[in-house]
């Protein structure tokens, strides 16, 4: 995949979350009642968020965290409550505005800087930890590796991210989605083979000095995602 493909994919994702799915996403990430299918997605996302937060230090005082693809800010809030300085960024200005509106007053010593833009922008600076929850699942594996490689030189601790594991169900959904595209459909999730992704990460020159750590798959109804940890050695 080329850098142009990454940029094109970014544009599709921004358009979908900023224009097409704002109301649905706002409801999904709130406490409002949702249907059975979306309830499974909400439960899965809650479990995934808890998993990634559990992989971060309990005390984040003095740490700078990048929440890459922050959505409505739930993970950023919990990290800030542990004392972190969080830069929370998302492609969708509308979702970022919603995150600001939902920002609670009780962050303790932590702080959140919400921004709209590209999580790979080098101007964002350096971080102790990066968390990308379901922000890379729409990209081809080569672009996932390329994105992590771009972040790696500016991260001193760990990079936590999720990918869509290749399962028979996800492969079928991906094939059907490509065959019947719709203008209002979310950018398709790209199923990734775990071992092939591990091999690609191990072979990336920019990730020399990084060790693959914990991995955890979360499956909840219509939500399936797998977390992976990269730790600087």
VOLUMBA-615092 format. One record per atom (N, C-alpha, C, CB): residue in three letters; x, y, z. Coordinates in steps of 0.2 Angstrom, whole numbers, plus 5000, padded with zeros to 4 digits. Glycine has a CB too. Layout:
! residues N
ALAXYZ...
//
This chain:
! residues 233
UNK500449945000UNK500050005000UNK500450065000UNK499550005006UNK500250114997UNK500650184996UNK500350235001UNK500650204989UNK500750285002UNK500550335007UNK499950375004UNK501150395007UNK499850374997UNK499250394995UNK498650354997UNK499250404987UNK498650294997UNK498150255000UNK497950265007UNK498250174999UNK498450275011UNK498350295018UNK497950365018UNK498950305022UNK498150415014UNK497850475014UNK497050465012UNK498150525010UNK496950425007UNK496250415004UNK495850385010UNK496350374998UNK496150335013UNK495750305018UNK495550345024UNK496150245021UNK496050395026UNK495950445031UNK495350485029UNK496550485032UNK495350505023UNK494750545020UNK494150515021UNK494850565013UNK494050445019UNK493450415020UNK493250405027UNK493550345017UNK493750395032UNK493550385039UNK493350455042UNK494150355043UNK493650505040UNK493450575042UNK492750585040UNK493950625040UNK492550575034UNK491950595031UNK491450555035UNK491950575024UNK491550485036UNK491050445039UNK490850465046UNK491250375039UNK491450475050UNK491250485057UNK491150565058UNK491950475061UNK491250605054UNK491150675055UNK490450695052UNK491650715052UNK490150655047UNK489550675044UNK489050625044UNK489750695037UNK489250565043UNK488750515042UNK488450485048UNK488950455037UNK488950465053UNK488750425058UNK488850465065UNK489250365059UNK488750525065UNK488850565071UNK488350545076UNK488850645070UNK487750555075UNK487250535079UNK487250465082UNK486550555076UNK487350415078UNK487350345080UNK487950335084UNK487450305074UNK488550365083UNK489150355087UNK489050395094UNK489750385083UNK488750455094UNK488650485100UNK488150445105UNK488250555099UNK487650415102UNK487250375106UNK487650305108UNK486650355102UNK487950275104UNK488350215106UNK488850225111UNK488750185100UNK489150285112UNK489650305117UNK489350335123UNK490150345114UNK488750335123UNK488350365129UNK488050315133UNK487850425127UNK487650335138UNK487250285142UNK486550275140UNK487250305149UNK486450305134UNK485750295131UNK485550225129UNK485650345125UNK484950205130UNK484750135127UNK484950125120UNK484050125129UNK485150065118UNK485350055111UNK485049985110UNK486050055109UNK484949965103UNK484749905101UNK485149845103UNK484549895094UNK484949785102UNK485349725104UNK486049725101UNK484949665103UNK486049735095UNK486649725091UNK487149785093UNK486549735083UNK486949845094UNK487349895096UNK487549885104UNK487049965095UNK487149855107UNK487349845114UNK487949795115UNK486749815118UNK487949745110UNK488549705110UNK489149735108UNK488449645106UNK489149785104UNK489649825102UNK489949875107UNK489549875095UNK489449905111UNK489649945117UNK489949905122UNK488949975119UNK489749845123UNK490049805129UNK490749785127UNK489549745130UNK490849765120UNK491449745118UNK491949805118UNK491449725111UNK491749865116UNK492149925117UNK492349935124UNK491849985113UNK491849935129UNK492049945136UNK492549895138UNK491349935140UNK492549835136UNK493049785138UNK493649795135UNK492749715136UNK493649815129UNK494349835126UNK494649895129UNK494249845118UNK494249945130UNK494550005134UNK494849985140UNK493950055135UNK494449945144UNK494749925151UNK495349885150UNK494249875154UNK495449845145UNK496049805144UNK496649845142UNK495949755138UNK496549895138UNK497149935136UNK497349985142UNK496949985130UNK496850005146UNK496950045152UNK497350005157UNK496350075155UNK497149935157UNK497549895162UNK498249885160UNK497149825162UNK498449885154UNK499049885152UNK499549945153UNK499049865144UNK499249995154UNK499550055156UNK499750055164UNK499150125154UNK500250095166UNK500450095173UNK499850125177UNK501050145174UNK499750105183UNK499150125187UNK499250195189UNK499150085193UNK499850225190UNK500050295191UNK500350325185UNK500450295197UNK499950365182UNK500250395176UNK500450475177UNK499750395170UNK500550485183UNK500850555185UNK501450565181UNK500950565192UNK501550625178UNK502150645174UNK502150615167UNK502750625178UNK501650575165UNK501750535159UNK501350575153UNK501450465159UNK501550575147UNK501250605142UNK500950555137UNK501650655138UNK500350555136UNK499950495133UNK499650525126UNK499450465137UNK499750485121UNK499350505115UNK498750455114UNK499850495108UNK498150485114UNK497550445113UNK497450455105UNK496950465117UNK497650405101UNK497650415094UNK496950385091UNK498250375091UNK496550425089UNK495850405087UNK495450405094UNK495850345084UNK495350465097UNK495050465104UNK494350465104UNK495250535107UNK494050475098UNK493250475098UNK492950525103UNK493050405099UNK492550495107UNK492150545112UNK492550545118UNK491450525113UNK493150525119UNK493550535124UNK493550495131UNK493450605126UNK493250435130UNK493150395137UNK493850375139UNK492750335135UNK494250345135UNK494950325137UNK495350375139UNK495250285131UNK495350435136UNK495750495138UNK495550515145UNK495650555133UNK494950515147UNK494650535153UNK494950495159UNK493950535154UNK494950425158UNK495250375163UNK495950385163UNK495050305161UNK496350395158UNK497050405158UNK497250465162UNK497350405151UNK496850525161UNK496950585164UNK496850575172UNK496550645161UNK496350535174UNK496150525181UNK496750495184UNK495550495181UNK497150455181UNK497750425184UNK498350475184UNK497950365180UNK498250535182UNK498750585182UNK499150605176UNK499250565187UNK498850575170UNK499250585164UNK499050655161UNK499050525159UNK499550675157UNK499450735152UNK499250695145UNK500050785151UNK498650705143UNK498350665137UNK498250715131UNK497750625139UNK498550695126UNK498450735120UNK497950685116UNK499050745115UNK497350705115UNK496850655112UNK496650685106UNK496150655117UNK496750645100UNK496650675094UNK496250625090UNK497350685090UNK495850655085UNK495350615081UNK495250655074UNK494650605084UNK495150615069UNK495050645062UNK494450685062UNK495050595057UNK493950665066UNK493250705066UNK493250765071UNK492750655068UNK493150825068UNK493050875073UNK492450875077UNK493050945068UNK491950845074UNK491250845077UNK491350795083UNK490750815072UNK491650735083UNK491750695088UNK492150725094UNK492050625086UNK492650765092UNK493150795096UNK492750855100UNK493750835093UNK492250885097UNK491850935100UNK491450905105UNK491450975095UNK491150845103UNK490750805108UNK491150785114UNK490450745104UNK491750765113UNK492250745118UNK492350805123UNK492850715116UNK492450855120UNK492450915125UNK491850935129UNK492650985120UNK491250925126UNK490650935129UNK490550885135UNK490050935124UNK490750825134UNK490750775139UNK491250775144UNK490650705136UNK491750815144UNK492350815148UNK492150825155UNK492850865146UNK492250785160UNK492050795167UNK492550845170UNK492050725171UNK492250865176UNK492650915180UNK493150885184UNK492250965184UNK493050815186UNK493450785191UNK494050745188UNK493050735195UNK494550775185UNK495150745182UNK495750745187UNK495350785175UNK495650765192UNK496150765197UNK496750805194UNK496350695199UNK497350775195UNK497950815192UNK498050805185UNK498550785196UNK497650765182UNK497750755175UNK497550805170UNK497450685173UNK497650805164UNK497450855159UNK497350825152UNK497950915159UNK496850855149UNK496750825142UNK496750885137UNK496050785141UNK497150875132UNK497150925126UNK496850885120UNK497850945124UNK496150905119UNK495850875113UNK495950915107UNK495050875114UNK496150875101UNK496250905095UNK495950865089UNK497050915094UNK495850895084UNK495650865078UNK496250865073UNK495050895075UNK496350805070UNK496950805065UNK497250735064UNK497550855067UNK497850735062UNK498150665060UNK498550645066UNK498550675054UNK498450585068UNK498750555074UNK499550545073UNK498450485076UNK499750545066UNK500450535064UNK500850605064UNK500450495058UNK500550655065UNK500850725064UNK501450725069UNK500350785065UNK502050735066UNK502650745070UNK502650805075UNK503250745066UNK502250855073UNK502150915077UNK501850905084UNK501850965073UNK501550845085UNK501150825091UNK501750815097UNK500750765090UNK502350805095UNK502850795100UNK502950725102UNK502650835106UNK503250715108UNK503450645110UNK503050625116UNK504150645112UNK503050555117UNK502550535122UNK502850475126UNK501850505118UNK502650465131UNK502850405135UNK502450335133UNK502650415143UNK501850345131UNK501350295129UNK500950315123UNK501050255135UNK500750275119UNK500250285114UNK499750235114UNK500550295106UNK499150255114UNK498550205113UNK498150215107UNK498150205120UNK498050165103UNK497650175097UNK497050125097UNK498050165091UNK496550135101UNK495950085101UNK495550095095UNK495550105108UNK495550045091UNK495150035085UNK495250095080UNK494350035087UNK495750125080UNK495950175075UNK496350155069UNK496350235079UNK496550095069UNK496950065064UNK496550005060UNK497650045066UNK495949995063UNK495649935060UNK495349945053UNK495049915065UNK495350005050UNK495150015044UNK495650015038UNK494750085043UNK496350005041UNK496850015036UNK497149945034UNK497450055039UNK497449945029UNK497849885027UNK498449865031UNK498049885019UNK498649805032UNK499149785037UNK499849835035UNK499349715036UNK500049845029UNK500649875028UNK500549955030UNK500749885020UNK499949975030UNK499850045033UNK499850045040UNK499250075030UNK499649995043UNK499649985051UNK500349985053UNK499349925053UNK500749945050UNK501549945051UNK501850015050UNK501849885047UNK501650045044UNK501950105043UNK501750155048UNK501750125036UNK501150155050UNK500950205055UNK501250195062UNK500150195056UNK501350135064UNK501750125070UNK502450145070UNK501650045072UNK502750125064UNK503450145063UNK503550225063UNK503650115056UNK503050255060UNK503050335061UNK503050355068UNK502550365056UNK502650325072UNK502550345079UNK503150325083UNK501950315082UNK503450265082UNK503950235086UNK504550285088UNK504250185083UNK504850325084UNK505450365086UNK505250415092UNK505750405080UNK504550435092UNK504350485097UNK504050455103UNK503850535094UNK504150385104UNK503750355110UNK504350325114UNK503250305108UNK504350335121UNK504850305125UNK504650245129UNK505050355130UNK503950225129UNK503750175133UNK503450115129UNK503250195138UNK502750125128UNK502450075124UNK501950105119UNK502050035129UNK501750065114UNK501250075110UNK500750025110UNK501550085102UNK500150035112UNK499549995112UNK499050005107UNK499249995119UNK498849955103UNK498449965097UNK497949905096UNK498849985091UNK497449915092UNK497049855091UNK497049845083UNK496349865094UNK496849785081UNK496749765074UNK496149715074UNK497449735071UNK495849705068UNK495349665067UNK495649595065UNK494849685062UNK495649545070UNK495849485068UNK495549445063UNK495949435074UNK495849415058UNK495549375053UNK495149315055UNK496049355047UNK494549315055UNK494149265057UNK493649245051UNK493649275063UNK493349185050UNK492949175045UNK492349225044UNK492649105045UNK492049245050UNK491549295049UNK491749355047UNK491149295056UNK492249385049UNK492549445047UNK492749445040UNK493149475051UNK493049395038UNK493249385031UNK492649385026UNK493649325029UNK492049355028UNK491449355024UNK491149425024UNK490949305027UNK491149455030UNK490849525030UNK491249575026UNK490849555037UNK491949565026UNK492349615022UNK492249605014UNK493049595024UNK492149535012UNK492049525005UNK491349555003UNK492049445004UNK490849545007UNK490149565005UNK490149645005UNK489649545010UNK490549675010UNK490549745010UNK490849775004UNK490949775016UNK491349745001UNK491749764995UNK491249754989UNK492349724994UNK490849704989UNK490449684983UNK489849734983UNK490149614984UNK489649754989UNK489049804989UNK489149864992UNK488449764992UNK489549914989UNK489749974993UNK489150024993UNK490350004989UNK489150064998UNK488650114999UNK488950175001UNK488050085004UNK488650234999UNK488950295001UNK488950305009UNK488650354997UNK488450275012UNK488350295019UNK488650235024UNK487650305021UNK488950195021UNK489250135025UNK489950155028UNK489250075020UNK490050135034UNK490650145037UNK491250115032UNK490750115044UNK491850145032UNK492450115029UNK492550045032UNK493050165030UNK492549995027UNK492649925029UNK493249915034UNK492649885023UNK493049875039UNK493649845043UNK494049795039UNK493349815050UNK494649805040UNK495149755036UNK495349705041UNK495749795033UNK495149635039UNK495349585043UNK496149575042UNK494949515042UNK496449555048UNK497249545047UNK497349485051UNK497549605051UNK497849445047UNK498049385050UNK498549405056UNK498449335045UNK498449375062UNK498849395067UNK499649375066UNK498649355074UNK499749315064UNK500449295063UNK500849345057UNK500549225061UNK500449355052UNK500749395047UNK500849465049UNK500249395041UNK500449495053UNK500549555056UNK501149555061UNK499949585060UNK501249505065UNK501749495069UNK502449495065UNK501749435074UNK502449455060UNK503049455056UNK503249525053UNK502949405050UNK502649555050UNK502849625047UNK503049675052UNK502149645044UNK502849665058UNK503049715064UNK503849695065UNK502649705070UNK503949635066UNK504649605068UNK505149625062UNK504649535069UNK504849635056UNK505349655050UNK505349725049UNK505149615044UNK505049765052UNK505049835051UNK505649875054UNK504349875054UNK506049905050UNK506749935053UNK506549985058UNK507149965047UNK506050025057UNK505950075062UNK505750045069UNK505450125060UNK505549985069UNK505349955075UNK505849905079UNK504649905074UNK506449915076UNK507049875079UNK507049905086UNK507649885075UNK507149865091UNK507149885098UNK506549885102UNK507449955098UNK506049865098UNK505349855101UNK505149785102UNK504849895097UNK504849765107UNK504649695108UNK503949695108UNK504949675115UNK503649635105UNK502949625105UNK502849595112UNK502749575100UNK502349625115UNK502149605122UNK501449565122UNK502149665127UNK501049595127UNK500349555128UNK499949565122UNK500049585134UNK499449515121UNK498949525116UNK498249495119UNK499149485110UNK497749525117UNK497049505120UNK496549515115UNK496949535126UNK496149465113UNK495549465109UNK494949475113UNK495549405104UNK494549525111UNK493849535114UNK493349525108UNK493849615116UNK492949475110UNK492349455105UNK491749465109UNK492449385103UNK491249515107UNK490649525110UNK490149535105UNK490649585115UNK489749485103UNK489249495098UNK489549515091UNK488749535100UNK489349575089UNK489549605083UNK490249645083UNK489049645080UNK490549635089UNK491149675090UNK491749615091UNK491149715096UNK492249625087UNK492849575088UNK493449625086UNK492749515083UNK493849625091UNK494449665090UNK495049635094UNK494349745092UNK495649645092UNK496249615096UNK496749665098UNK496549555092UNK496949675104UNK497349715107UNK498049685106UNK497249745114UNK498549735105UNK499249705105UNK499749765108UNK499549695097UNK500249745111UNK500649785115UNK501349785112UNK500649765122UNK501649845110UNK502349845108UNK502749885114UNK502449885101UNK503249855116UNK503649895122UNK504349905119UNK503649845128UNK504549965121UNK505249985119UNK505749945124UNK505350065120UNK506249915121UNK506649875125UNK507249915128UNK507049825121
//
